[in-house]
Structures are given as structure tokens and as C-alpha cells.
Amino acid sequence: MKLSIKFLMMLAVLSTGFYGCGGNETEMKEEHKDEHSDVIRLSDESIKHIGLKTATVKLQPFTGYITLPAKVITNQDNEAQIGSLVQGRVHQVFVKVGDFVKTGQVLMTVEGLDVGVIKAGYLKAKANLEFVKADYERHKTLMDQNIGSKQSYFEAKAEYEKALAEFDAEDKKVHSIGLDDEDVTNENNNSHTAGTLPIKSSINGIVVERNVVIGQLVDATTNAFKVINTSNVWIDGQIYEKDIAKLNQKTSAIFTTGTYVNEKFNGKIIYIGQTVDEQTRTITIRGEFSNANNRLKPQMFGELKIPVGADAKAIMIPEEAVTKETGTAYVFVQTSDTSTPVGGQVFEKRNVVTGSTVDELIEIKEGLKEGEIIATKGVFYLKSELKKEEIEGDEH
């Protein structure tokens, strides 16, 4: 019996050791797979055969342009929302979307009781001022001739100053709703003697919105028309916060768009944003561009190219050293793996974030450090070997 118990205990220990070794073997296989999934080992013969060349990563003067995704927007100084400041109903509409209008051109007319009241108040104050002014001037003439009463003169002067103040108030009210003096006093046009208000354009430009129809009730909250002038536009680009130090304030800029291939539009930077977008980690850069022929349209996409400062530096590597696939970019970095065969080299795939391209050199924003060694020639072979190992790994 004692012998049987000892025998069973020995079997249990052996089986535990056996399964433990099996688990380690599986784990070692997984580690081996992870270790080699992004690693390429080359012999001296292979290095010579593919013409492999390497370069040491270092900071270089970054001259040229930073290229930013950008969008054309309306210059807000050349944009106007136009409507009625008093309540009424639309009587006539004279323009449609796409029409070019000039400053002071009537876009529509509005009829309303408030308009008539304002016009009547102006005409009444004007007539009273003219009457009181004549009386004041008569008393003043008498005083100059020493035949008038001082009391009558001062009373006439006080009445004149009161009437003048009342007229100024009514005049300002008339102008505040967009009327001119002739709009109220022109007797040859019946629309001006009734409660009709002409709504005029405040700028030269193109009507891009019309939000009213005849008979519609409008008031001060109604935006009846939107007029924009695109002879001068803004273009907004987005720059990463780490690149902001490369820019000179209010420098020149170039805009290109796929709409006009091989054509460049010249402008200048007028604004550098003061806040960083939390999601994209970018800062808005705004350029101002002349657009006399109206070829640049609001919401048009393109690229904004901005020259960088002369003292700017960045990690720049040959463009051919970078491989781009499905939205990602990577390079092959030489490692100091202790398991490297004598005379051979080991390269590791490393994802990077790229920036601007200048004279066949590409900026690396993230992924590389100074002093590291990368493959610059023979990259296609390394990529092929990496793919082959991935395929063989999937088969196993």
C-alpha cells in the first residue's frame, strides 16, 4: 500500500511538470511570434544584394513651406444680414438669389402701421421746426434793430431749441430704420407717403439667401436677405500646436485647390488662433486673399502653404524611407538586438507621423528620435520580407 501511494505521488509531480513545460512552450512560441512580427533580420549577403543604405536621424533646418488643410470662407467684413427693423408685411420683393446688388439698392418694401407713424412723426417735427425757426429769426431781427422785446426773443429762442431737439430725435428714428430724408418727403412717389419702408442693401455683393415672400409678416428678428461680397475672402487652415513656433506672424501664404490645378493664389496671414482644439490638437491659421474674379468660392477645400521661419528645425528624412499604407506611415529602424547573427543587421518596423515635404525630404513629427538609424535604400525589400513573414505566420 505504501508503495502504491508513493508511486501515485510521483506520477502527479511528473504530470504537473509536463503540463507546466507545455504551457511555457506555448508562451515561448507566442513571444517568438510577437518578437518577430515587426522585425526583419538580414545577413551581410542580403544587405549587399539589395543595396541597403542607412542614415542617422538628426534635426535639420526646416526651410520651405508648411502645408495645411484649408477651407475658403467669407470675409465677415464683407457679409451682411438684411431685414426690416420695424414690424410689417412684405409688399414687394425685387431680387432673387444670385442677383448682384449695390449699396443702397432696394431689395424689398415693407408695409406697416409703425412705418406710417414714424414717417408722420418726422414730417410733423419738420413742419414745427420750420414754423418755430421763422418766428425765432423774426424776433432776432427785431432785437438786432433794438425794437424787439427781450422776453419775446428768449421765448422764441427756447421754442426753437426745443423744436430742433424734437426734429433731431425724429430724424434719427427715421434713419435708424433705413429711411433717408427724401424717402419720407418725396411727394412724387406714393409709396413714400404711405406706411411703406424700402429695405436696402448695405453692401455691394451677391444675394445668397432670400427668406421672405410677398405678404409675409416680418420684424426686427427676421433675416430677409444675406448678401456677401467675395472680392476678398478668408482661408482658414489648421496647424498642429507643435508647429506653431515655426511661423512668422503675418507672413505671406499660398493657397492651392484641386479645382484649379497648377494655379496658385497669393495672400497673407492675418490671424493666428489663441486656443488649441481639444479634439484635433490644432490651431486655426487665417489668411486673407484677393478674389477679384470670384474664382474662389466659400466652402472650397484646398491646401494653405505657409513659409516657415529661418531658425526652425525638424527631423527630416528622405521621402523614400517612408512607406505609407492604408492611412499609416512607417519606417525601418535599425536595432541593437543581441541575438543578431554576427555581421548581420536587424530592422524594426516603426509607425511615424509625417508632416510637410520639402525637396524630397519629409518631416517626421512623431516616431523617431535623434541618433536612431533608419533604412533609406532597400526599403521595398524590407517591406516584402515583412509581408512574407506575416503570411508565413498566418499559415502556421
C-alpha positions as a Markdown table, in Angstrom:
| # | Residue | x | y | z |
|---|---|---|---|---|
| 1 | Met | 0.0 | 0.0 | 0.0 |
| 2 | Lys | 2.8 | 2.4 | 0.9 |
| 3 | Leu | 4.5 | 1.7 | -2.4 |
| 4 | Ser | 1.3 | 2.5 | -4.4 |
| 5 | Ile | 0.9 | 5.8 | -2.6 |
| 6 | Lys | 4.5 | 6.8 | -3.4 |
| 7 | Phe | 4.0 | 5.8 | -7.0 |
| 8 | Leu | 0.9 | 7.9 | -7.4 |
| 9 | Met | 2.6 | 11.0 | -5.9 |
| 10 | Met | 5.5 | 10.6 | -8.3 |
| 11 | Leu | 3.1 | 10.5 | -11.3 |
| 12 | Ala | 1.3 | 13.6 | -10.1 |
| 13 | Val | 4.6 | 15.5 | -9.8 |
| 14 | Leu | 5.7 | 14.3 | -13.3 |
| 15 | Ser | 2.4 | 15.2 | -14.9 |
| 16 | Thr | 2.5 | 18.7 | -13.3 |
| 17 | Gly | 5.9 | 19.3 | -14.6 |
| 18 | Phe | 4.9 | 18.0 | -18.1 |
| 19 | Tyr | 1.9 | 20.4 | -18.4 |
| 20 | Gly | 3.9 | 23.3 | -16.9 |
| 21 | Cys | 6.6 | 22.7 | -19.6 |
| 22 | Gly | 3.9 | 22.6 | -22.3 |
| 23 | Gly | 2.5 | 25.9 | -21.1 |
| 24 | Asn | 5.9 | 27.5 | -21.2 |
| 25 | Glu | 6.5 | 26.2 | -24.7 |
| 26 | Thr | 3.2 | 27.8 | -25.9 |
| 27 | Glu | 4.1 | 31.0 | -24.3 |
| 28 | Met | 7.6 | 31.0 | -25.8 |
| 29 | Lys | 6.1 | 30.4 | -29.2 |
| 30 | Glu | 3.8 | 33.4 | -28.7 |
| 31 | Glu | 6.7 | 35.6 | -27.6 |
| 32 | His | 8.7 | 34.4 | -30.5 |
| 33 | Lys | 5.9 | 35.4 | -32.8 |
| 34 | Asp | 5.5 | 38.8 | -31.2 |
| 35 | Glu | 9.2 | 39.4 | -31.3 |
| 36 | His | 9.5 | 38.7 | -35.0 |
| 37 | Ser | 6.2 | 40.2 | -36.2 |
| 38 | Asp | 7.7 | 43.6 | -36.9 |
| 39 | Val | 11.4 | 42.6 | -37.2 |
| 40 | Ile | 13.5 | 41.8 | -40.2 |
| 41 | Arg | 16.9 | 40.1 | -39.9 |
| 42 | Leu | 19.4 | 40.5 | -42.7 |
| 43 | Ser | 22.6 | 38.7 | -43.4 |
| 44 | Asp | 25.6 | 40.5 | -44.9 |
| 45 | Glu | 24.9 | 38.8 | -48.2 |
| 46 | Ser | 21.3 | 40.1 | -48.3 |
| 47 | Ile | 22.4 | 43.6 | -47.3 |
| 48 | Lys | 24.9 | 43.7 | -50.2 |
| 49 | His | 22.4 | 42.1 | -52.6 |
| 50 | Ile | 19.6 | 44.7 | -52.0 |
| 51 | Gly | 22.0 | 47.7 | -51.8 |
| 52 | Leu | 20.8 | 48.6 | -48.3 |
| 53 | Lys | 21.8 | 52.1 | -47.1 |
| 54 | Thr | 21.1 | 53.7 | -43.8 |
| 55 | Ala | 21.2 | 57.2 | -42.3 |
| 56 | Thr | 21.3 | 58.6 | -38.8 |
| 57 | Val | 18.3 | 60.7 | -37.7 |
| 58 | Lys | 19.1 | 64.3 | -36.8 |
| 59 | Leu | 17.5 | 67.7 | -36.6 |
| 60 | Gln | 17.9 | 69.8 | -39.7 |
| 61 | Pro | 17.0 | 73.4 | -40.7 |
| 62 | Phe | 13.4 | 73.3 | -41.8 |
| 63 | Thr | 13.2 | 75.6 | -44.8 |
| 64 | Gly | 10.3 | 75.7 | -47.2 |
| 65 | Tyr | 6.6 | 75.6 | -46.5 |
| 66 | Ile | 4.2 | 74.0 | -44.0 |
| 67 | Thr | 1.2 | 72.6 | -45.9 |
| 68 | Leu | -2.1 | 72.7 | -44.1 |
| 69 | Pro | -5.6 | 71.5 | -45.0 |
| 70 | Ala | -7.7 | 74.6 | -45.5 |
| 71 | Lys | -11.1 | 75.9 | -46.5 |
| 72 | Val | -12.3 | 79.1 | -48.1 |
| 73 | Ile | -14.8 | 81.1 | -46.0 |
| 74 | Thr | -16.5 | 84.5 | -46.4 |
| 75 | Asn | -14.7 | 87.6 | -45.2 |
| 76 | Gln | -17.1 | 88.6 | -42.4 |
| 77 | Asp | -16.4 | 92.3 | -43.1 |
| 78 | Asn | -18.0 | 91.8 | -46.5 |
| 79 | Glu | -21.1 | 89.9 | -45.3 |
| 80 | Ala | -24.5 | 91.4 | -44.4 |
| 81 | Gln | -27.8 | 90.2 | -43.0 |
| 82 | Ile | -30.5 | 92.5 | -44.2 |
| 83 | Gly | -34.1 | 92.9 | -42.9 |
| 84 | Ser | -36.7 | 95.3 | -41.5 |
| 85 | Leu | -36.2 | 97.0 | -38.2 |
| 86 | Val | -40.0 | 97.6 | -37.8 |
| 87 | Gln | -42.9 | 95.2 | -38.0 |
| 88 | Gly | -44.9 | 94.9 | -41.2 |
| 89 | Arg | -45.8 | 92.8 | -44.2 |
| 90 | Val | -43.7 | 92.3 | -47.3 |
| 91 | His | -45.2 | 94.3 | -50.1 |
| 92 | Gln | -42.8 | 93.7 | -52.9 |
| 93 | Val | -39.6 | 91.8 | -53.5 |
| 94 | Phe | -37.2 | 93.0 | -56.2 |
| 95 | Val | -34.3 | 90.5 | -56.1 |
| 96 | Lys | -33.6 | 86.7 | -56.1 |
| 97 | Val | -30.7 | 84.5 | -55.1 |
| 98 | Gly | -27.8 | 85.1 | -57.3 |
| 99 | Asp | -28.5 | 88.7 | -58.2 |
| 100 | Phe | -25.7 | 91.2 | -57.8 |
| 101 | Val | -26.8 | 94.3 | -55.8 |
| 102 | Lys | -25.2 | 97.6 | -55.0 |
| 103 | Thr | -25.1 | 99.6 | -51.7 |
| 104 | Gly | -28.4 | 101.4 | -51.3 |
| 105 | Gln | -30.3 | 99.3 | -53.8 |
| 106 | Val | -33.9 | 98.5 | -52.7 |
| 107 | Leu | -34.4 | 94.7 | -52.1 |
| 108 | Met | -38.0 | 94.8 | -50.9 |
| 109 | Thr | -40.6 | 97.0 | -49.5 |
| 110 | Val | -42.5 | 96.5 | -46.2 |
| 111 | Glu | -45.9 | 98.0 | -45.3 |
| 112 | Gly | -46.9 | 98.6 | -41.7 |
| 113 | Leu | -48.6 | 100.9 | -39.2 |
| 114 | Asp | -45.3 | 101.5 | -37.4 |
| 115 | Val | -43.7 | 102.8 | -40.6 |
| 116 | Gly | -46.5 | 105.3 | -41.1 |
| 117 | Val | -46.3 | 106.5 | -37.5 |
| 118 | Ile | -42.5 | 107.1 | -37.8 |
| 119 | Lys | -42.9 | 109.0 | -41.1 |
| 120 | Ala | -45.7 | 111.1 | -39.7 |
| 121 | Gly | -43.7 | 112.0 | -36.6 |
| 122 | Tyr | -40.8 | 113.1 | -38.8 |
| 123 | Leu | -43.0 | 115.3 | -41.0 |
| 124 | Lys | -44.7 | 116.8 | -38.0 |
| 125 | Ala | -41.4 | 117.7 | -36.3 |
| 126 | Lys | -40.0 | 119.0 | -39.5 |
| 127 | Ala | -43.0 | 121.3 | -40.1 |
| 128 | Asn | -43.0 | 122.5 | -36.5 |
| 129 | Leu | -39.3 | 123.3 | -36.7 |
| 130 | Glu | -39.7 | 125.3 | -39.8 |
| 131 | Phe | -42.5 | 127.4 | -38.2 |
| 132 | Val | -40.7 | 128.0 | -34.9 |
| 133 | Lys | -37.4 | 128.8 | -36.7 |
| 134 | Ala | -39.1 | 131.5 | -38.8 |
| 135 | Asp | -40.6 | 133.0 | -35.6 |
| 136 | Tyr | -37.3 | 132.9 | -33.8 |
| 137 | Glu | -35.5 | 134.6 | -36.8 |
| 138 | Arg | -38.1 | 137.4 | -36.8 |
| 139 | His | -37.6 | 138.1 | -33.1 |
| 140 | Lys | -33.8 | 138.0 | -33.6 |
| 141 | Thr | -34.1 | 140.6 | -36.4 |
| 142 | Leu | -36.2 | 142.9 | -34.1 |
| 143 | Met | -33.6 | 142.6 | -31.3 |
| 144 | Asp | -30.8 | 143.5 | -33.7 |
| 145 | Gln | -32.7 | 146.6 | -34.6 |
| 146 | Asn | -33.3 | 147.4 | -30.9 |
| 147 | Ile | -37.1 | 147.4 | -31.3 |
| 148 | Gly | -37.9 | 144.0 | -30.0 |
| 149 | Ser | -38.8 | 142.6 | -26.6 |
| 150 | Lys | -36.0 | 140.6 | -24.9 |
| 151 | Gln | -38.6 | 138.4 | -23.2 |
| 152 | Ser | -40.3 | 137.5 | -26.6 |
| 153 | Tyr | -36.9 | 136.9 | -28.1 |
| 154 | Phe | -35.8 | 134.5 | -25.4 |
| 155 | Glu | -39.1 | 132.7 | -25.5 |
| 156 | Ala | -38.8 | 132.3 | -29.3 |
| 157 | Lys | -35.3 | 131.0 | -28.9 |
| 158 | Ala | -36.3 | 128.4 | -26.3 |
| 159 | Glu | -39.1 | 127.2 | -28.6 |
| 160 | Tyr | -36.7 | 126.9 | -31.5 |
| 161 | Glu | -34.2 | 124.9 | -29.5 |
| 162 | Lys | -37.0 | 122.6 | -28.3 |
| 163 | Ala | -38.3 | 122.1 | -31.8 |
| 164 | Leu | -34.8 | 121.5 | -33.1 |
| 165 | Ala | -34.2 | 118.8 | -30.5 |
| 166 | Glu | -37.6 | 117.1 | -31.3 |
| 167 | Phe | -36.8 | 117.2 | -35.0 |
| 168 | Asp | -33.3 | 115.7 | -34.4 |
| 169 | Ala | -34.9 | 112.8 | -32.4 |
| 170 | Glu | -37.4 | 112.1 | -35.2 |
| 171 | Asp | -34.7 | 112.4 | -37.9 |
| 172 | Lys | -32.5 | 109.8 | -36.1 |
| 173 | Lys | -35.5 | 107.5 | -35.7 |
| 174 | Val | -36.2 | 107.7 | -39.5 |
| 175 | His | -32.5 | 107.0 | -40.3 |
| 176 | Ser | -32.3 | 104.1 | -37.8 |
| 177 | Ile | -34.9 | 102.1 | -39.7 |
| 178 | Gly | -33.1 | 102.7 | -43.0 |
| 179 | Leu | -35.0 | 105.7 | -44.4 |
| 180 | Asp | -33.5 | 108.7 | -46.0 |
| 181 | Asp | -35.0 | 112.2 | -45.8 |
| 182 | Glu | -36.1 | 112.0 | -49.4 |
| 183 | Asp | -37.8 | 108.7 | -48.8 |
| 184 | Val | -40.2 | 110.5 | -46.4 |
| 185 | Thr | -40.6 | 113.8 | -48.2 |
| 186 | Asn | -40.7 | 112.7 | -51.9 |
| 187 | Glu | -44.2 | 113.6 | -52.9 |
| 188 | Asn | -43.8 | 112.2 | -56.4 |
| 189 | Asn | -43.8 | 108.6 | -55.1 |
| 190 | Asn | -47.0 | 107.5 | -53.4 |
| 191 | Ser | -45.2 | 104.6 | -51.7 |
| 192 | His | -43.2 | 107.1 | -49.6 |
| 193 | Thr | -46.3 | 108.9 | -48.4 |
| 194 | Ala | -47.9 | 105.7 | -47.1 |
| 195 | Gly | -46.6 | 103.3 | -44.4 |
| 196 | Thr | -44.1 | 101.7 | -46.8 |
| 197 | Leu | -40.5 | 101.1 | -45.9 |
| 198 | Pro | -37.9 | 100.3 | -48.6 |
| 199 | Ile | -35.3 | 97.8 | -47.4 |
| 200 | Lys | -31.9 | 98.5 | -48.9 |
| 201 | Ser | -28.7 | 96.6 | -49.3 |
| 202 | Ser | -25.9 | 97.8 | -47.0 |
| 203 | Ile | -23.1 | 96.5 | -49.2 |
| 204 | Asn | -22.2 | 95.6 | -52.8 |
| 205 | Gly | -22.4 | 91.9 | -53.3 |
| 206 | Ile | -24.4 | 88.8 | -54.4 |
| 207 | Val | -27.7 | 87.8 | -52.8 |
| 208 | Val | -27.0 | 84.2 | -51.4 |
| 209 | Glu | -30.1 | 83.9 | -49.2 |
| 210 | Arg | -33.7 | 85.1 | -49.6 |
| 211 | Asn | -36.0 | 84.2 | -46.7 |
| 212 | Val | -39.2 | 86.2 | -47.5 |
| 213 | Val | -42.2 | 86.1 | -49.8 |
| 214 | Ile | -44.9 | 88.7 | -50.5 |
| 215 | Gly | -47.4 | 89.0 | -47.7 |
| 216 | Gln | -45.1 | 87.6 | -45.1 |
| 217 | Leu | -45.1 | 89.2 | -41.6 |
| 218 | Val | -41.6 | 90.4 | -40.7 |
| 219 | Asp | -40.0 | 92.2 | -37.8 |
| 220 | Ala | -36.6 | 93.1 | -36.4 |
| 221 | Thr | -35.8 | 89.4 | -35.8 |
| 222 | Thr | -36.3 | 88.4 | -39.5 |
| 223 | Asn | -33.2 | 88.0 | -41.6 |
| 224 | Ala | -34.8 | 88.6 | -45.0 |
| 225 | Phe | -31.6 | 88.5 | -47.1 |
| 226 | Lys | -28.0 | 87.6 | -46.9 |
| 227 | Val | -25.6 | 89.4 | -49.2 |
| 228 | Ile | -21.9 | 88.6 | -49.5 |
| 229 | Asn | -19.0 | 90.2 | -51.4 |
| 230 | Thr | -16.3 | 87.7 | -52.3 |
| 231 | Ser | -13.9 | 90.1 | -54.0 |
| 232 | Asn | -11.9 | 89.4 | -50.8 |
| 233 | Val | -12.0 | 86.1 | -48.9 |
| 234 | Trp | -10.6 | 84.4 | -45.9 |
| 235 | Ile | -9.0 | 81.0 | -45.9 |
| 236 | Asp | -8.7 | 79.0 | -42.7 |
| 237 | Gly | -6.1 | 76.3 | -42.2 |
| 238 | Gln | -5.4 | 74.0 | -39.2 |
| 239 | Ile | -1.8 | 73.7 | -37.9 |
| 240 | Tyr | -0.6 | 71.3 | -35.2 |
| 241 | Glu | 0.4 | 73.1 | -31.9 |
| 242 | Lys | 3.9 | 71.8 | -32.1 |
| 243 | Asp | 4.5 | 73.6 | -35.4 |
| 244 | Ile | 3.2 | 77.0 | -34.3 |
| 245 | Ala | 6.7 | 78.1 | -33.3 |
| 246 | Lys | 7.9 | 77.7 | -36.9 |
| 247 | Leu | 5.7 | 80.5 | -38.2 |
| 248 | Asn | 6.4 | 84.2 | -38.5 |
| 249 | Gln | 3.5 | 86.4 | -37.5 |
| 250 | Lys | 1.6 | 87.9 | -40.5 |
| 251 | Thr | 3.7 | 86.2 | -43.2 |
| 252 | Ser | 2.7 | 85.5 | -46.8 |
| 253 | Ala | 0.8 | 82.4 | -47.8 |
| 254 | Ile | -0.1 | 80.4 | -50.9 |
| 255 | Phe | -3.4 | 78.6 | -51.5 |
| 256 | Thr | -3.9 | 75.7 | -54.0 |
| 257 | Thr | -7.0 | 73.7 | -54.7 |
| 258 | Gly | -7.8 | 70.7 | -56.9 |
| 259 | Thr | -10.5 | 72.9 | -58.6 |
| 260 | Tyr | -7.8 | 74.9 | -60.4 |
| 261 | Val | -4.8 | 72.5 | -60.9 |
| 262 | Asn | -1.4 | 74.1 | -61.1 |
| 263 | Glu | -2.7 | 77.5 | -60.1 |
| 264 | Lys | -1.6 | 79.4 | -57.0 |
| 265 | Phe | -3.4 | 82.2 | -55.1 |
| 266 | Asn | -1.3 | 84.6 | -53.1 |
| 267 | Gly | -2.3 | 86.1 | -49.8 |
| 268 | Lys | -1.1 | 86.9 | -46.3 |
| 269 | Ile | -1.7 | 85.5 | -42.8 |
| 270 | Ile | -3.8 | 88.0 | -40.8 |
| 271 | Tyr | -4.6 | 85.9 | -37.7 |
| 272 | Ile | -3.1 | 83.0 | -35.6 |
| 273 | Gly | -5.5 | 81.4 | -33.2 |
| 274 | Gln | -5.0 | 81.7 | -29.5 |
| 275 | Thr | -6.7 | 78.4 | -28.5 |
| 276 | Val | -6.0 | 74.7 | -29.3 |
| 277 | Asp | -8.8 | 72.4 | -30.4 |
| 278 | Glu | -9.2 | 69.7 | -27.8 |
| 279 | Gln | -10.0 | 67.0 | -30.3 |
| 280 | Thr | -7.6 | 67.7 | -33.1 |
| 281 | Arg | -4.8 | 69.5 | -31.2 |
| 282 | Thr | -4.7 | 72.1 | -33.9 |
| 283 | Ile | -4.7 | 75.9 | -34.1 |
| 284 | Thr | -6.6 | 77.9 | -36.7 |
| 285 | Ile | -4.5 | 80.0 | -39.1 |
| 286 | Arg | -6.4 | 82.6 | -41.2 |
| 287 | Gly | -5.2 | 84.1 | -44.4 |
| 288 | Glu | -6.7 | 87.0 | -46.4 |
| 289 | Phe | -6.8 | 86.6 | -50.2 |
| 290 | Ser | -7.8 | 88.9 | -53.0 |
| 291 | Asn | -10.5 | 87.3 | -55.2 |
| 292 | Ala | -11.4 | 90.0 | -57.8 |
| 293 | Asn | -12.6 | 87.5 | -60.3 |
| 294 | Asn | -14.6 | 85.5 | -57.7 |
| 295 | Arg | -12.9 | 82.2 | -58.6 |
| 296 | Leu | -12.5 | 81.2 | -55.0 |
| 297 | Lys | -15.9 | 80.1 | -53.6 |
| 298 | Pro | -16.8 | 79.9 | -49.9 |
| 299 | Gln | -16.5 | 76.3 | -48.5 |
| 300 | Met | -14.0 | 75.3 | -51.3 |
| 301 | Phe | -11.3 | 73.0 | -49.9 |
| 302 | Gly | -7.6 | 73.1 | -50.7 |
| 303 | Glu | -4.1 | 73.5 | -49.1 |
| 304 | Leu | -2.6 | 76.5 | -47.4 |
| 305 | Lys | 1.2 | 76.7 | -47.8 |
| 306 | Ile | 3.0 | 78.9 | -45.3 |
| 307 | Pro | 6.8 | 79.7 | -45.3 |
| 308 | Val | 8.4 | 78.7 | -42.0 |
| 309 | Gly | 10.9 | 80.8 | -40.0 |
| 310 | Ala | 14.6 | 80.7 | -40.9 |
| 311 | Asp | 15.6 | 79.3 | -37.5 |
| 312 | Ala | 13.1 | 76.4 | -37.4 |
| 313 | Lys | 14.4 | 72.9 | -37.2 |
| 314 | Ala | 12.7 | 69.5 | -37.5 |
| 315 | Ile | 13.5 | 65.8 | -38.1 |
| 316 | Met | 13.8 | 65.5 | -41.9 |
| 317 | Ile | 14.5 | 62.1 | -43.6 |
| 318 | Pro | 14.4 | 61.1 | -47.3 |
| 319 | Glu | 10.9 | 60.7 | -48.5 |
| 320 | Glu | 11.7 | 57.2 | -50.0 |
| 321 | Ala | 12.5 | 56.0 | -46.5 |
| 322 | Val | 8.8 | 56.2 | -45.5 |
| 323 | Thr | 6.3 | 53.6 | -46.5 |
| 324 | Lys | 2.6 | 54.6 | -46.5 |
| 325 | Glu | -0.2 | 52.0 | -46.3 |
| 326 | Thr | -4.0 | 52.5 | -45.6 |
| 327 | Gly | -3.6 | 55.8 | -43.8 |
| 328 | Thr | -0.5 | 54.8 | -41.8 |
| 329 | Ala | 3.2 | 55.6 | -42.4 |
| 330 | Tyr | 6.2 | 53.6 | -41.1 |
| 331 | Val | 10.0 | 53.4 | -41.4 |
| 332 | Phe | 12.5 | 50.6 | -40.7 |
| 333 | Val | 14.7 | 51.4 | -37.7 |
| 334 | Gln | 18.0 | 49.5 | -37.1 |
| 335 | Thr | 18.0 | 48.0 | -33.7 |
| 336 | Ser | 20.8 | 46.6 | -31.4 |
| 337 | Asp | 19.3 | 43.2 | -30.9 |
| 338 | Thr | 21.8 | 40.9 | -29.1 |
| 339 | Ser | 20.5 | 37.9 | -31.0 |
| 340 | Thr | 21.6 | 39.4 | -34.3 |
| 341 | Pro | 23.9 | 37.0 | -36.3 |
| 342 | Val | 27.5 | 38.1 | -36.5 |
| 343 | Gly | 27.8 | 40.6 | -39.3 |
| 344 | Gly | 24.1 | 40.9 | -39.9 |
| 345 | Gln | 21.6 | 43.7 | -39.1 |
| 346 | Val | 18.1 | 43.8 | -37.6 |
| 347 | Phe | 15.5 | 46.3 | -38.6 |
| 348 | Glu | 12.2 | 47.0 | -36.8 |
| 349 | Lys | 9.1 | 48.5 | -38.3 |
| 350 | Arg | 8.2 | 51.8 | -36.6 |
| 351 | Asn | 5.0 | 53.8 | -37.2 |
| 352 | Val | 5.6 | 57.5 | -37.6 |
| 353 | Val | 3.5 | 60.7 | -38.1 |
| 354 | Thr | 4.6 | 62.7 | -41.1 |
| 355 | Gly | 4.4 | 66.4 | -41.8 |
| 356 | Ser | 5.5 | 68.6 | -44.7 |
| 357 | Thr | 7.6 | 67.6 | -47.7 |
| 358 | Val | 10.4 | 69.8 | -48.8 |
| 359 | Asp | 12.8 | 69.0 | -51.6 |
| 360 | Glu | 12.4 | 65.2 | -51.4 |
| 361 | Leu | 12.7 | 65.3 | -47.6 |
| 362 | Ile | 9.7 | 64.6 | -45.4 |
| 363 | Glu | 9.2 | 65.9 | -41.8 |
| 364 | Ile | 8.7 | 63.3 | -39.1 |
| 365 | Lys | 6.5 | 64.8 | -36.3 |
| 366 | Glu | 6.3 | 61.6 | -34.1 |
| 367 | Gly | 8.0 | 58.2 | -34.0 |
| 368 | Leu | 11.7 | 59.0 | -34.4 |
| 369 | Lys | 14.4 | 60.4 | -32.2 |
| 370 | Glu | 17.8 | 62.0 | -32.9 |
| 371 | Gly | 20.6 | 59.4 | -33.2 |
| 372 | Glu | 18.5 | 56.5 | -34.4 |
| 373 | Ile | 19.4 | 54.8 | -37.6 |
| 374 | Ile | 16.9 | 54.1 | -40.4 |
| 375 | Ala | 16.9 | 52.3 | -43.7 |
| 376 | Thr | 16.9 | 54.8 | -46.7 |
| 377 | Lys | 17.6 | 52.4 | -49.6 |
| 378 | Gly | 16.3 | 48.8 | -50.0 |
| 379 | Val | 13.1 | 49.7 | -48.1 |
| 380 | Phe | 10.9 | 47.9 | -50.7 |
| 381 | Tyr | 12.8 | 44.7 | -50.0 |
| 382 | Leu | 12.4 | 45.1 | -46.2 |
| 383 | Lys | 8.7 | 45.6 | -46.8 |
| 384 | Ser | 8.5 | 42.5 | -48.9 |
| 385 | Glu | 10.2 | 40.4 | -46.3 |
| 386 | Leu | 7.9 | 41.7 | -43.6 |
| 387 | Lys | 4.9 | 40.8 | -45.7 |
| 388 | Lys | 6.3 | 37.3 | -46.3 |
| 389 | Glu | 6.8 | 36.7 | -42.6 |
| 390 | Glu | 3.3 | 37.8 | -41.9 |
| 391 | Ile | 1.9 | 35.4 | -44.5 |
| 392 | Glu | 4.0 | 32.5 | -43.1 |
| 393 | Gly | 2.9 | 33.3 | -39.6 |
| 394 | Asp | -0.7 | 33.2 | -40.6 |
| 395 | Glu | -0.2 | 29.8 | -42.3 |
| 396 | His | 1.3 | 28.4 | -39.1 |
